Each structure stands twice: as C-alpha cells, then as structure tokens.
Amino acid sequence: MESIKPPKRIIKKPLKNVNKAIIEIAEMKFKNIEEKEEKLDALVFLKNQILRKADKLEKK
C-alpha cells in the first residue's frame, strides 16, 4: 500500500499564507477601493484553486 499525505497536510501551508495575505490586504488602507477589491479577488481566487486541488486529491 502506498502512503500518501492527506490533502489537508499538503495544502495547509499555502492556504495559511493566502489567508494571512487576505487579512493583511483587508486591513490595509487604499486610496482607490477598486485596487483593494482586485487584490482581494485575486487572493480569494487563489484560495479557491487550492481548495479545489485538495478536493481532487481527496477523491483519488
């Protein structure tokens, strides 16, 4: 039998980094609110990609 890491362990560090970045951006003050929204959208998109990858690994 092959031993594989559970998906939670594989994605824990990248997910933690993305969550930290989301919090930092949310707390920052921007002159242009659209710039803040764009950065948050990109980070949320990245977070969703990581979670989808975990789901795929879990289903294998």
BAFIDREN-830162 format. One record per atom (N, C-alpha, C, CB): residue number from 1; atom name; z, y, x. Coordinates in Angstrom, 2 decimals. Glycine has a CB too. Example, Ala and Ser with C-alpha at 12.3 -4.5 7.8 and 13.67 -1.06 7.14 Angstrom:
// BAFIDREN-830162
1	N	7.80	-5.69	13.19
1	CA	7.80	-4.50	12.30
1	C	7.80	-3.30	13.20
1	CB	9.05	-4.47	11.31
2	N	7.08	-2.25	12.85
2	CA	7.14	-1.06	13.67
2	C	7.87	0.03	12.90
2	CB	5.72	-0.60	14.08
***
This chain:
// BAFIDREN-830162
1	N	0.00	-1.18	0.83
1	CA	0.00	0.00	0.00
1	C	0.00	1.25	0.88
1	CB	1.21	0.00	-0.95
2	N	-0.76	2.21	0.44
2	CA	-0.82	3.47	1.17
2	C	0.30	4.39	0.73
2	CB	-2.18	4.15	0.97
3	N	0.84	5.07	1.68
3	CA	1.87	6.04	1.37
3	C	1.25	7.43	1.38
3	CB	3.05	5.95	2.39
4	N	1.32	8.09	0.24
4	CA	0.80	9.46	0.18
4	C	1.91	10.39	-0.26
4	CB	-0.42	9.55	-0.78
5	N	1.80	11.62	0.19
5	CA	2.79	12.61	-0.20
5	C	2.58	12.97	-1.66
5	CB	2.72	13.87	0.71
6	N	3.65	13.16	-2.37
6	CA	3.48	13.64	-3.74
6	C	2.84	15.03	-3.72
6	CB	4.84	13.67	-4.49
7	N	2.03	15.35	-4.71
7	CA	1.35	16.65	-4.74
7	C	2.31	17.83	-4.63
7	CB	0.56	16.77	-6.00
8	N	3.50	17.70	-5.15
8	CA	4.45	18.80	-5.09
8	C	4.75	19.18	-3.64
8	CB	5.74	18.44	-5.82
9	N	4.87	18.19	-2.77
9	CA	5.15	18.48	-1.37
9	C	3.96	19.11	-0.67
9	CB	5.56	17.20	-0.64
10	N	2.77	18.68	-1.04
10	CA	1.56	19.18	-0.41
10	C	1.35	20.66	-0.73
10	CB	0.35	18.37	-0.86
11	N	1.64	21.05	-1.97
11	CA	1.35	22.42	-2.38
11	C	2.56	23.35	-2.31
11	CB	0.82	22.42	-3.78
12	N	3.70	22.83	-1.97
12	CA	4.92	23.63	-2.02
12	C	4.83	24.91	-1.18
12	CB	6.10	22.81	-1.56
13	N	4.42	24.79	0.07
13	CA	4.39	25.95	0.96
13	C	3.33	26.97	0.54
13	CB	4.13	25.51	2.40
14	N	2.06	26.55	0.29
14	CA	1.07	27.55	-0.15
14	C	1.47	28.23	-1.45
14	CB	-0.29	26.89	-0.32
15	N	2.03	27.46	-2.37
15	CA	2.44	28.03	-3.65
15	C	3.58	29.02	-3.47
15	CB	2.86	26.92	-4.62
16	N	4.50	28.69	-2.58
16	CA	5.61	29.59	-2.29
16	C	5.10	30.90	-1.70
16	CB	6.61	28.91	-1.32
17	N	4.13	30.81	-0.79
17	CA	3.56	32.00	-0.18
17	C	2.84	32.88	-1.20
17	CB	2.59	31.61	0.94
18	N	2.10	32.26	-2.12
18	CA	1.39	33.01	-3.15
18	C	2.38	33.69	-4.08
18	CB	0.43	32.09	-3.95
19	N	3.41	32.96	-4.48
19	CA	4.42	33.55	-5.36
19	C	5.11	34.74	-4.69
19	CB	5.47	32.50	-5.76
20	N	5.38	34.61	-3.41
20	CA	6.02	35.70	-2.66
20	C	5.09	36.92	-2.62
20	CB	6.36	35.24	-1.21
21	N	3.81	36.69	-2.39
21	CA	2.84	37.79	-2.34
21	C	2.70	38.46	-3.70
21	CB	1.47	37.27	-1.88
22	N	2.73	37.68	-4.78
22	CA	2.65	38.25	-6.13
22	C	3.83	39.18	-6.37
22	CB	2.61	37.13	-7.20
23	N	5.01	38.75	-5.99
23	CA	6.21	39.57	-6.18
23	C	6.12	40.85	-5.36
23	CB	7.47	38.77	-5.79
24	N	5.67	40.74	-4.10
24	CA	5.55	41.92	-3.24
24	C	4.55	42.93	-3.82
24	CB	5.11	41.51	-1.83
25	N	3.41	42.46	-4.28
25	CA	2.40	43.35	-4.86
25	C	2.93	43.99	-6.14
25	CB	1.08	42.59	-5.15
26	N	3.62	43.21	-6.96
26	CA	4.16	43.74	-8.21
26	C	5.18	44.84	-7.95
26	CB	4.80	42.62	-9.02
27	N	5.92	44.74	-6.87
27	CA	6.95	45.74	-6.56
27	C	6.38	46.97	-5.85
27	CB	8.02	45.12	-5.69
28	N	5.18	46.86	-5.30
28	CA	4.58	47.99	-4.57
28	C	4.11	49.06	-5.55
28	CB	3.41	47.51	-3.70
29	N	4.10	50.29	-5.07
29	CA	3.60	51.40	-5.88
29	C	2.19	51.75	-5.39
29	CB	4.55	52.64	-5.80
30	N	1.26	51.83	-6.33
30	CA	-0.12	52.16	-6.03
30	C	-0.49	53.46	-6.74
30	CB	-1.07	51.01	-6.44
31	N	-1.33	54.25	-6.09
31	CA	-1.84	55.46	-6.75
31	C	-2.78	55.07	-7.88
31	CB	-2.57	56.37	-5.73
32	N	-3.53	54.00	-7.64
32	CA	-4.51	53.53	-8.62
32	C	-4.03	52.19	-9.19
32	CB	-5.92	53.39	-7.97
33	N	-3.71	52.17	-10.47
33	CA	-3.18	50.95	-11.11
33	C	-4.23	49.83	-11.11
33	CB	-2.73	51.25	-12.56
34	N	-5.52	50.21	-11.13
34	CA	-6.58	49.19	-11.13
34	C	-6.57	48.38	-9.84
34	CB	-7.95	49.85	-11.32
35	N	-6.26	49.03	-8.73
35	CA	-6.19	48.34	-7.44
35	C	-5.09	47.28	-7.48
35	CB	-5.94	49.34	-6.29
36	N	-3.96	47.65	-8.05
36	CA	-2.84	46.71	-8.17
36	C	-3.23	45.52	-9.05
36	CB	-1.59	47.42	-8.76
37	N	-3.89	45.82	-10.17
37	CA	-4.31	44.76	-11.09
37	C	-5.29	43.80	-10.41
37	CB	-4.95	45.36	-12.34
38	N	-6.22	44.35	-9.61
38	CA	-7.19	43.50	-8.91
38	C	-6.49	42.56	-7.94
38	CB	-8.21	44.36	-8.17
39	N	-5.54	43.09	-7.20
39	CA	-4.81	42.26	-6.23
39	C	-4.01	41.17	-6.94
39	CB	-3.89	43.13	-5.36
40	N	-3.35	41.54	-8.02
40	CA	-2.57	40.55	-8.77
40	C	-3.48	39.49	-9.39
40	CB	-1.74	41.23	-9.86
41	N	-4.63	39.91	-9.92
41	CA	-5.58	38.95	-10.49
41	C	-6.05	37.95	-9.44
41	CB	-6.79	39.68	-11.09
42	N	-6.34	38.44	-8.25
42	CA	-6.79	37.55	-7.17
42	C	-5.71	36.54	-6.79
42	CB	-7.20	38.37	-5.94
43	N	-4.46	37.00	-6.72
43	CA	-3.37	36.10	-6.36
43	C	-3.09	35.08	-7.46
43	CB	-2.10	36.91	-6.07
44	N	-3.19	35.51	-8.71
44	CA	-2.98	34.57	-9.82
44	C	-4.11	33.54	-9.83
44	CB	-2.93	35.33	-11.18
45	N	-5.33	33.96	-9.54
45	CA	-6.45	33.03	-9.45
45	C	-6.20	32.00	-8.36
45	CB	-7.76	33.79	-9.17
46	N	-5.73	32.45	-7.20
46	CA	-5.42	31.55	-6.09
46	C	-4.32	30.56	-6.48
46	CB	-4.99	32.35	-4.85
47	N	-3.31	31.06	-7.17
47	CA	-2.22	30.20	-7.62
47	C	-2.74	29.12	-8.57
47	CB	-1.12	31.03	-8.32
48	N	-3.63	29.51	-9.48
48	CA	-4.20	28.54	-10.42
48	C	-5.03	27.49	-9.70
48	CB	-5.05	29.26	-11.46
49	N	-5.75	27.89	-8.64
49	CA	-6.52	26.92	-7.85
49	C	-5.60	25.90	-7.20
49	CB	-7.36	27.65	-6.78
50	N	-4.50	26.37	-6.65
50	CA	-3.54	25.46	-6.00
50	C	-2.98	24.48	-7.02
50	CB	-2.39	26.27	-5.33
51	N	-2.65	24.98	-8.20
51	CA	-2.09	24.10	-9.24
51	C	-3.13	23.09	-9.73
51	CB	-1.58	24.93	-10.42
52	N	-4.40	23.51	-9.84
52	CA	-5.46	22.57	-10.23
52	C	-5.64	21.48	-9.18
52	CB	-6.78	23.32	-10.45
53	N	-5.56	21.87	-7.92
53	CA	-5.67	20.90	-6.82
53	C	-4.54	19.88	-6.92
53	CB	-5.64	21.61	-5.44
54	N	-3.35	20.34	-7.24
54	CA	-2.21	19.43	-7.38
54	C	-2.43	18.46	-8.53
54	CB	-0.92	20.23	-7.60
55	N	-2.98	18.96	-9.64
55	CA	-3.26	18.08	-10.77
55	C	-4.27	17.01	-10.40
55	CB	-3.77	18.90	-11.97
56	N	-5.31	17.40	-9.66
56	CA	-6.32	16.42	-9.24
56	C	-5.71	15.35	-8.34
56	CB	-7.48	17.12	-8.52
57	N	-4.86	15.77	-7.42
57	CA	-4.21	14.82	-6.52
57	C	-3.27	13.89	-7.28
57	CB	-3.45	15.56	-5.42
58	N	-2.63	14.43	-8.28
58	CA	-1.68	13.65	-9.06
58	C	-2.40	12.57	-9.87
58	CB	-0.88	14.56	-9.99
59	N	-3.61	12.89	-10.35
59	CA	-4.36	11.95	-11.18
59	C	-5.00	10.83	-10.37
59	CB	-5.43	12.69	-11.93
60	N	-5.17	11.02	-9.06
60	CA	-5.80	9.99	-8.23
60	C	-4.95	8.77	-8.09
60	CB	-6.12	10.53	-6.86
***
